Structures are given as C-alpha cells and as structure tokens.
C-alpha cells in the first residue's frame, strides 16, 4: 500500500488514501485476472518457456524454426483449430519445403 502511495506521490504529486487504493484495486482485480487467463496467454507462456530453455539462437532462422515447431506442438492439443492456421501452414510449407508435413486429419 505504501509503495503505491509513494509511487503516485513521486510521479503525479498526489496523495491517495489506502482506502482509495483498496477500492481501485478491488475494482480492477477481475479484469486483470481475465486478461491474465485469456486464451493466448497460455500460448505465450509456453513459448516464453521454450525460448528461455533454449536460450541462444545462432540465427533468426533457428529461432523461427523453434517457434514454428513449438506452435505446431501447442496447437496439436487444441480441440478447435486456430483461425487462419491453414494459411499459416501453407506459408510454412513453402518456407520449409521438405521439412513440413501436413498433419493427418
């Protein structure tokens, strides 16, 4: 609470009561929770974990391939396909000819 009060005082030269901070925080908690649990957040979290685990990429192409493979594995678990995924798959098939296999339907 004091940290927020200090930040607002330093940045905006305003004094705010702890009650106001609590009221505002309570009002936005639901929105923040909804934002954090949006469908793409889990995809982003998985991609961040994969990239962090790998760490270094010698080329941009290596990073792109890793992300593509990760997305292929992530979306394989989905019950509904991604919007425009077929278009993306066609582009990957052109870019990575010989390495790209069309998943069985």
C-alpha positions as CSV (number, residue, x, y, z in Angstrom):
1,X,0.0,0.0,0.0
2,X,2.8,2.4,0.9
3,X,4.6,1.6,-2.2
4,X,1.7,2.6,-4.4
5,X,1.2,5.7,-2.3
6,X,4.9,6.6,-2.8
7,X,4.8,6.0,-6.5
8,X,1.7,8.2,-7.0
9,X,3.2,10.9,-4.9
10,X,6.5,10.8,-6.8
11,X,5.1,10.5,-10.3
12,X,2.0,12.6,-10.1
13,X,2.4,14.7,-6.9
14,X,-0.9,13.4,-5.5
15,X,-1.7,11.9,-2.1
16,X,-4.0,8.9,-2.1
17,X,-5.6,7.2,0.9
18,X,-5.2,3.5,1.5
19,X,-9.0,3.1,1.2
20,X,-9.0,4.6,-2.3
21,X,-6.1,2.2,-3.3
22,X,-8.0,-0.7,-2.0
23,X,-11.2,0.3,-3.8
24,X,-9.5,0.8,-7.1
25,X,-7.5,-2.5,-6.7
26,X,-10.7,-4.4,-5.9
27,X,-12.4,-2.9,-8.9
28,X,-9.7,-4.0,-11.4
29,X,-8.8,-7.4,-10.0
30,X,-11.5,-9.2,-12.1
31,X,-10.3,-7.5,-15.3
32,X,-6.6,-8.3,-14.6
33,X,-7.5,-11.9,-13.8
34,X,-9.5,-12.2,-17.0
35,X,-6.6,-10.6,-19.0
36,X,-4.1,-13.0,-17.5
37,X,-6.2,-16.0,-18.3
38,X,-7.1,-15.1,-21.8
39,X,-6.6,-18.0,-24.3
40,X,-3.4,-16.6,-25.9
41,X,-1.7,-16.1,-22.5
42,X,-1.1,-19.8,-22.1
43,X,0.4,-20.0,-25.6
44,X,2.6,-17.0,-24.8
45,X,3.7,-18.6,-21.5
46,X,4.6,-21.9,-23.3
47,X,6.6,-20.0,-26.0
48,X,8.4,-18.0,-23.4
49,X,9.3,-21.2,-21.5
50,X,10.6,-22.9,-24.7
51,X,12.6,-19.8,-25.7
52,X,14.1,-19.3,-22.2
53,X,15.0,-23.0,-22.0
54,X,16.8,-22.8,-25.4
55,X,18.4,-19.5,-24.6
56,X,20.7,-18.8,-27.6
57,X,19.8,-18.8,-31.3
58,X,22.7,-18.7,-33.8
59,X,20.4,-17.3,-36.5
60,X,17.0,-15.8,-36.9
61,X,16.1,-18.8,-38.9
62,X,16.9,-21.1,-36.0
63,X,14.6,-19.0,-33.7
64,X,11.8,-19.1,-36.3
65,X,12.0,-22.8,-36.7
66,X,11.9,-23.4,-32.9
67,X,8.8,-21.1,-32.6
68,X,7.2,-22.9,-35.5
69,X,7.8,-26.3,-34.0
70,X,6.5,-25.1,-30.6
71,X,3.4,-23.7,-32.2
72,X,2.8,-26.9,-34.0
73,X,3.0,-28.9,-30.8
74,X,0.9,-26.4,-28.8
75,X,-1.9,-26.3,-31.4
76,X,-1.9,-30.1,-31.8
77,X,-3.6,-30.2,-28.3
78,X,-6.4,-27.8,-29.3
79,X,-9.8,-29.2,-29.9
80,X,-10.7,-26.3,-32.3
81,X,-8.2,-25.2,-34.9
82,X,-6.7,-21.7,-34.9
83,X,-8.2,-19.1,-37.1
84,X,-6.2,-18.7,-40.3
85,X,-4.0,-21.6,-39.3
86,X,-4.4,-23.2,-42.7
87,X,-3.0,-20.1,-44.4
88,X,0.0,-20.1,-41.9
89,X,0.6,-23.8,-42.6
90,X,0.7,-23.1,-46.3
91,X,3.3,-20.4,-45.8
92,X,5.4,-22.7,-43.6
93,X,5.1,-25.5,-46.3
94,X,6.6,-23.0,-48.8
95,X,9.3,-21.7,-46.5
96,X,10.4,-25.1,-45.1
97,X,9.8,-27.3,-48.1
98,X,10.8,-30.9,-47.4
99,X,10.6,-30.4,-43.6
100,X,7.0,-29.6,-43.3
101,X,4.5,-32.4,-43.1
102,X,0.8,-31.9,-43.2
103,X,-0.9,-33.2,-40.1
104,X,-3.3,-36.1,-40.5
105,X,-6.9,-35.0,-40.1
